[in-house]
Amino acid sequence: MSNTTISIITVVILTVIAVFILLNGKGEGQKLSEDQGIPYITIAAHRGLSGLAPEETTPAYLLALEIGADYLEGDVQRTKDGVLVMFHDDDMTRASNIEQVFPDRAHNTIDTFTFAELQQLDLGSWFNKAHPEFARPSFVGLKFLTLKELIDIAESGENRPGLYLETKSALRYPGVEKEIIDLLTQRGWISKTDITLKPGMIYSSLDKDGAAPIRVADGPGKVILQSFEDESVRIMKELAPNVPRVYLVDQELEAEKGGWKALIDIAKSHDADLGPIGYQAWSWRNKEAHKNGVIVHHYTIDKPWQMKLLRYMGTDGIFTNRADIALEVYRGQKMLPIEEYFKKINY
């Protein structure tokens, strides 16, 4: 049997399984998710629509907003002069031209640069080289985005997505949790009292009309905070107990902490949920988490067959670089040609 035939059979089987699940039952984590006002199945635009635009930049987030992702997801770091900016990596060589602009400091971390220095960097040209099939002249010269500007984007459209924010390398940035929470509180994204689930509000992606505007930011799950560092998750609970939080994990952390159940126990100790890597998406793991009252959002899931398989395995949501594909898979949303969305955001 040829590899092509095997691939076709695999896709058909996964599709049949996914359709069966969608028609005949909802995941065990649905009630757990909806009790927090978190959409089920959650579609978090990982660093924006970063499969089609440079990650954590204005066009990536505007695209995610325009197509209707549930959350704009991103990594918060802090500059030397105290500005909260969106950037994933510990060093900037992969996703900027720092080696040309600051050759002697190319591998330095963000906290060693002022915001003005970072604004000299180009965060778009690398993407055009790495992904020529999606390259655009408008990506050249893209600048760092601040957390304030990301909030502005989330508030700028007909869709009202939530914010899914990671404290990146949190131990390097003492006090960053408070700074993030204070800013979100000032902007009205975090309340000191619980937000009540609104009657008639649909928090299930499986039940939602794909053409209807996203309203995640109108509910209690409008902000989710996340970190790989359990101490940062503990601080999040202490400072903002009403805000959902996620303990991010991978195989290395699982081995270090003593197994899957140990990760669940750590999450529970902080009233947190889990964000495992996709390789940890086995159904028995998800069931164990659900049995303990913990929802699971897996990263980073970009292919339709992966999305369907994880639905079968019992995921409650995914981080994805291709939220457009996830919307088609999980909601049956009919997407416009991607060029139409670029026209809408003027890129």
JOCORHU-V824242 format. One line per field, one symbol per residue. phi: phi as a letter, one per 20 degrees, with the letter a starting at -180 (. if undefined). A space follows every 50 residues. Layout:
phi->???
//
This chain:
phi->.ffffffffffffffffffgffedrdffeffgfffemegcefddffmnee fcbggldgfffffffffoffcedaddccfgeneecdaeffddffdadgfe ecgecgdfegfedffffffeedddfgffffcgfdfbgfffnfdgdefgff fgffeecffcfedcddeflgffcgnfgffffffffgenecdfdfeefegn feddffefffefffcgfedfefccdbaedffffffgffebfeegbcefbb ffffffeoofffffffgffdldddcefgfeefgffffffffemdecdecd dddgffffffgffofdrcebfcfffffffedmfeefggffffffemc
//
